[in-house]
Amino acid sequence: MASAFSVIAGLCLLALVLLTVADVVSRNVQGRSILGTVEISTVLLVAVAFLGLGAAEITGKHVSVSLIEARLPRLGRLVFSVLRILLLAAVGSLLILGLTEVYLGAVQRGETTNGVLGLVTAPWKLILVISFLVFFVLALWREVHQFLVLRGARSVSGVTA
């Protein structure tokens, strides 16, 4: 799934680059921009960002910094792990529910962009829902796994996990 997300995001990024180059050439040669460039670019940027977010979570390549937590005793790390699980579940649930309602509303209304082209927005909103769902499910799974590892860690010759 990460490969599919990455390939689609890469293709969207390539399309964005080609569209931008074509638009610049059009402005310099013909003196006018390509119709709908701003709309299409916005949709492509959203797709790249959120598909990339899902792909990074699937492969575990998100950047993270743990300056303080790594120095805490096991109990402190367990507490932080539980807090992260609760926060991920709450924020993830709210975002997925909200994005799903936005998507369903776009489908019911036949929503389009406000620009010249009037592009249908529902497919792009569905990409947001799916990528956020993948991101939060995997992030929650990783954190539960981390909690279970910390909970199962035992002190070995005075050193704790």
Secondary structure, 3 states (H helix, E strand, C coil): CHHHHHHHHHHHHHHHHHHHHHHHHHHHHCCCCCCCHHHHHHHHHHHHHHHHHHHHHHHCCCCCCCCCHHHCCHHHHHHHHHHHHHHHHHHHHHHHHHHHHHHHHHHHHCCECCCCCCCECHHHHHHHHHHHHHHHHHHHHHHHHHHHHHHHCCCECCECC
